[in-house]
Amino acid sequence: MRHFSSLDLPNTAIVNMKNWRENLELIGLFAVVISIVLLAIETRQTRLAIIGEAYLSRAAIGAESDMDFANSEFLPGIEIKYLSEGYDALTPEERERFAWATNASVTRFDAYLYQYELGLLDDGFMENFIIPNVRFYKQRWIDTGNLETARPALKELVEATATEGTIN
């Protein structure tokens, strides 16, 4: 049995082995590039999730303090008076409490919308939860002036959304 050294191999075999090695190096290089791209995408998604969670946490804290200021035990009576007689019928103290309560809802739904914009909430959540609630709160937000504290995206959504009981 004869053993060949690299000097005994025909030139085409050496060239083929060299091409094969270069092809493997090229495949390895593509794998590294793809890994880096996927890592960048994953890092971006994680960053967006963290930003969305932080925004929602701040919104929850803000909404909680707004509800404390509104003194929520009075809200059912104020809400009934608002719905039956309108915003103008509320006393200055009731308007202030009502404004604090509606500001809590602006803060909360602005946070939900922000998470939706980041891609952290799906279209079903937008259609089945955010938009119906925007319809419900729209006139309250306008009456109290709390919509002015919202991000432009929520203002645009409110303008594009019909008030509850109307068709837009």
C-alpha positions as CSV (number, residue, x, y, z in Angstrom):
1,M,0.0,0.0,0.0
2,R,1.4,3.3,-1.0
3,H,1.1,6.5,1.1
4,F,1.0,9.8,-0.6
5,S,2.6,12.9,0.8
6,S,1.4,16.3,-0.2
7,L,4.1,16.4,-2.8
8,D,2.8,13.3,-4.4
9,L,-0.8,14.6,-4.9
10,P,-1.7,16.0,-8.2
11,N,-1.9,19.7,-8.5
12,T,-5.7,19.7,-9.0
13,A,-6.2,17.9,-5.7
14,I,-4.2,20.5,-3.8
15,V,-6.1,23.3,-5.5
16,N,-9.5,21.6,-4.7
17,M,-8.5,21.2,-1.0
18,K,-7.4,24.9,-0.9
19,N,-10.8,25.9,-2.5
20,W,-12.6,23.7,0.0
21,R,-10.8,25.3,2.9
22,E,-11.5,28.8,1.6
23,N,-15.1,28.0,1.1
24,L,-15.4,26.7,4.7
25,E,-13.7,29.9,5.9
26,L,-16.2,32.0,3.9
27,I,-19.1,30.0,5.3
28,G,-17.7,30.6,8.8
29,L,-17.4,34.3,8.1
30,F,-21.1,34.4,7.0
31,A,-22.1,32.6,10.1
32,V,-20.3,35.1,12.3
33,V,-21.9,38.0,10.5
34,I,-25.4,36.5,10.8
35,S,-24.8,35.8,14.5
36,I,-23.8,39.5,15.0
37,V,-26.9,40.7,13.2
38,L,-29.2,38.4,15.2
39,L,-27.5,39.5,18.4
40,A,-28.1,43.2,17.5
41,I,-31.8,42.5,16.8
42,E,-32.2,40.7,20.0
43,T,-30.4,43.4,21.9
44,R,-32.7,46.0,20.3
45,Q,-35.9,44.1,21.2
46,T,-34.7,43.6,24.8
47,R,-34.0,47.3,25.0
48,L,-37.4,48.2,23.7
49,A,-39.1,45.8,26.2
50,I,-37.1,47.4,29.1
51,I,-38.1,50.9,27.9
52,G,-41.7,49.9,27.6
53,E,-41.8,48.3,31.0
54,A,-40.1,51.4,32.6
55,Y,-42.7,53.6,30.9
56,L,-45.6,51.5,32.2
57,S,-44.1,51.4,35.7
58,R,-43.9,55.2,35.7
59,A,-47.4,55.5,34.4
60,A,-48.7,53.1,37.1
61,I,-47.0,55.2,39.8
62,G,-48.4,58.4,38.3
63,A,-51.9,56.9,38.0
64,E,-51.8,55.6,41.6
65,S,-50.8,59.0,43.0
66,D,-53.5,60.7,40.8
67,M,-56.1,58.4,42.2
68,D,-54.9,59.2,45.7
69,F,-55.3,62.9,45.0
70,A,-58.7,62.3,43.5
71,N,-59.7,60.5,46.7
72,S,-61.4,57.6,44.9
73,E,-64.2,57.1,47.4
74,F,-65.9,60.3,46.0
75,L,-65.5,59.3,42.4
76,P,-68.6,57.2,41.9
77,G,-70.9,60.1,42.9
78,I,-68.9,62.6,40.8
79,E,-69.0,60.2,37.8
80,I,-72.8,59.9,38.1
81,K,-73.2,63.6,38.4
82,Y,-70.9,64.1,35.4
83,L,-72.8,61.6,33.2
84,S,-76.3,62.9,34.2
85,E,-75.7,66.6,34.4
86,G,-72.5,67.3,32.5
87,Y,-69.1,68.7,33.4
88,D,-70.4,72.2,34.0
89,A,-72.6,70.9,36.9
90,L,-69.6,69.8,38.9
91,T,-68.4,72.0,41.8
92,P,-64.8,73.2,41.7
93,E,-63.8,70.5,44.2
94,E,-65.5,67.8,42.1
95,R,-63.9,69.1,39.0
96,E,-60.5,68.9,40.6
97,R,-61.1,65.3,41.8
98,F,-62.5,64.4,38.4
99,A,-59.5,65.9,36.7
100,W,-57.1,63.9,38.9
101,A,-59.0,60.7,38.1
102,T,-59.1,61.3,34.4
103,N,-55.4,62.2,34.4
104,A,-54.7,58.8,35.8
105,S,-56.6,57.2,32.8
106,V,-54.7,59.5,30.3
107,T,-51.4,58.4,31.9
108,R,-52.4,54.7,31.8
109,F,-53.6,54.7,28.2
110,D,-50.7,56.8,27.0
111,A,-48.4,54.1,28.4
112,Y,-50.4,51.3,26.7
113,L,-50.2,53.1,23.4
114,Y,-46.5,53.6,23.8
115,Q,-46.0,49.9,24.4
116,Y,-48.2,49.2,21.4
117,E,-46.0,51.5,19.3
118,L,-42.9,49.6,20.5
119,G,-44.5,46.3,19.3
120,L,-44.9,44.9,22.8
121,L,-48.7,44.8,22.6
122,D,-50.5,43.2,19.6
123,D,-53.2,44.6,17.3
124,G,-55.9,42.7,19.2
125,F,-55.1,44.6,22.4
126,M,-55.2,47.9,20.5
127,E,-58.6,47.1,18.9
128,N,-60.3,45.4,21.8
129,F,-59.0,47.4,24.7
130,I,-57.2,50.6,23.9
131,I,-59.6,52.0,21.3
132,P,-62.8,51.2,23.2
133,N,-61.4,52.8,26.3
134,V,-60.3,55.8,24.4
135,R,-63.9,56.1,23.1
136,F,-65.1,55.9,26.7
137,Y,-62.7,58.4,28.2
138,K,-62.4,60.8,25.2
139,Q,-65.0,63.4,26.3
140,R,-63.8,63.2,29.9
141,W,-60.2,64.0,28.8
142,I,-61.4,66.9,26.7
143,D,-63.6,68.3,29.4
144,T,-60.9,68.3,32.0
145,G,-58.1,69.4,29.7
146,N,-56.0,66.4,30.7
147,L,-55.5,65.4,27.1
148,E,-53.0,68.3,26.9
149,T,-50.6,66.3,29.1
150,A,-50.5,63.3,26.7
151,R,-48.0,62.5,24.1
152,P,-48.9,63.6,20.5
153,A,-49.6,59.9,19.6
154,L,-52.4,59.7,22.1
155,K,-53.8,63.0,21.0
156,E,-53.9,61.8,17.4
157,L,-55.6,58.6,18.4
158,V,-58.2,60.5,20.4
159,E,-58.9,62.8,17.4
160,A,-59.2,59.8,15.1
161,T,-61.5,57.8,17.4
162,A,-65.2,58.4,17.6
163,T,-66.7,59.2,21.0
164,E,-68.6,56.3,22.6
165,G,-71.9,55.9,20.9
166,T,-70.9,57.6,17.7
167,I,-69.5,56.4,14.4
168,N,-66.2,57.7,13.2
